[in-house]
């Protein structure tokens, strides 16, 4: 789980240092990784709340770039 937090934090840092601009390819990569983690968590019966929150955070950062 920590690796997903780190990815999202890096996106936010990138957004702040580049005047609300994030590499769209990188943000998409992170979103896909979190989606994969959500799918795995569903299959294995793991908690989903934190992953859904991270997904929402990435979607927010992506929306700022549009």
N, C-alpha and C positions, 0 to 999 in steps of 0.2 A: 504494500500500500504506500509505503514511503516513496517509492520510485514515481508513483503517479502524482503525489503531492509535489515532488521536486520538479517534475515536468511542468505542472501548472504554475508553480512559482517562477520558473524560468520564463514562461510566456509572459507573465505579468511584469517581470523585470525588463524583458525585452520591450514590452509595450511602453513602459515608463521611460526607458532610456532613448527610445526612438520616436518620441512624441506621439504616443498612441498608435504606433504602427507595429504590427507583428507579422513576421514571415508567414504568409498564408499556408505555405506547404508544411511548415513546422507545426502550426496550430492544427492543421488537418491530421497530421501524423499523430499528434498527441490525442486528438479526439478519437481517432481510430483505435489507438491503444487502450483508451479508457472504455470504449465500446466493447472491445474484446474482453476486457476484464469484467465488464458487466455481464456479458454472456457466460463467461466461465463461472462467475459467482452465482448466477441463476441456476446453472447446471449442477453445481456442487452444493447449493443451499447456503451459501455465504451471505452475510449482510450486504445490502445494496445501497443503503442511504448515503454513505460517504462517496461512493463512486458516482451516484447520481448528482451529488453536489459538485464534485469535481467536473463532471460533464457540463453542468450548468455554468460553471466558472469559465471553462474553455469556450463555450458558446457565447458567453458575454464578451470575452476578449475578441473573438472572431467578429462579433456584431459591431464592435467599436471600429473595426477596420473597413467596414462597408461604407 
